[in-house]
Structures are given as structure tokens and as C-alpha cells.
Amino acid sequence: FRPFCLFHKNRKDIIRHGVGKYVTVWHGAFSVCCCHLSEWRVKKGDCVRPGDAIWISGSTGSSTGPHLHLTVRMGLKHLYPGVLLQFIDDTRKQALRELSE
């Protein structure tokens, strides 16, 4: 298993664009960016494993209420986040089935 590596920043130009605090998680060619966070639980260069808490959602930047803005990319191409979320759910269910056998 190869851990995911993290990169995050909170520069003023990013805040002006409205995303507030954010974390970008890289795994090979894939990246997931989570925006409007209230808190980071990681720092630049950290590697995380499934189940690690890496952020707390919030309402930073130009958000009008607490939520998680999720952007998924493969290289420069944007992907529908539902595909990733479904993959995570399917993988979790498979792991639970295998653990119960």
C-alpha cells in the first residue's frame, strides 16, 4: 500500500478566490482538493492512510455556510466526485465482507 501524500496552502490570493482553507491530496495522477475547511489535521508533506482524519469541514473563504467543496482531478481533467465517492464506498463494503469471512 502506498500512502497518499498531501499538499496544502492558504495564500491570500487563494482566499480572495473564495476557497478558504484547503487541502489537496495526491495519489499518483489523481488529486482531491477539499475546500472551505475550518481546520487542517495535517501539514504539507505528510502522508496519510485510509481512516486518518486530515481536515474538519467548515465555512472559510466566501462560503455562505458550512460544507465541503470537493474537486477531483486526473492530471488536468476534472472528474465527477461521485465516481470517487462510490469507489470508496464499494471498497469499504468489500473490506468489511472480507473481514467478516
Steps between C-alpha positions, in 0.01 A plus 500: 500500500632841404385781731339813361720812512366842591553853386312794642530875500302799609643794304311830488435466125328167566282651772402783261381238253264372765617149593633589847712237673553193287693174473604324180567127524709342222511133409685441176326693222190559713443798728214583733464856624273573798414865560330727758661308788491629856808303604791303359608182680810463278790703370668524161689181416311275742393159374169357613331163497132413467312599813733787595318825585665762282256792517191640666240648264392856555403826338821689416555716192189636332282212618152585628477201734686189617558247224776308323594603147659197332694516172639181344749501212696250297789705369336821381161340427220561752306190603154471651561452877217245523718249315768523770247491783332191351840329466579576865162364612537183288853442633383546860216251452735246340750534785225450760375186318851355486562577866179325602591174317 
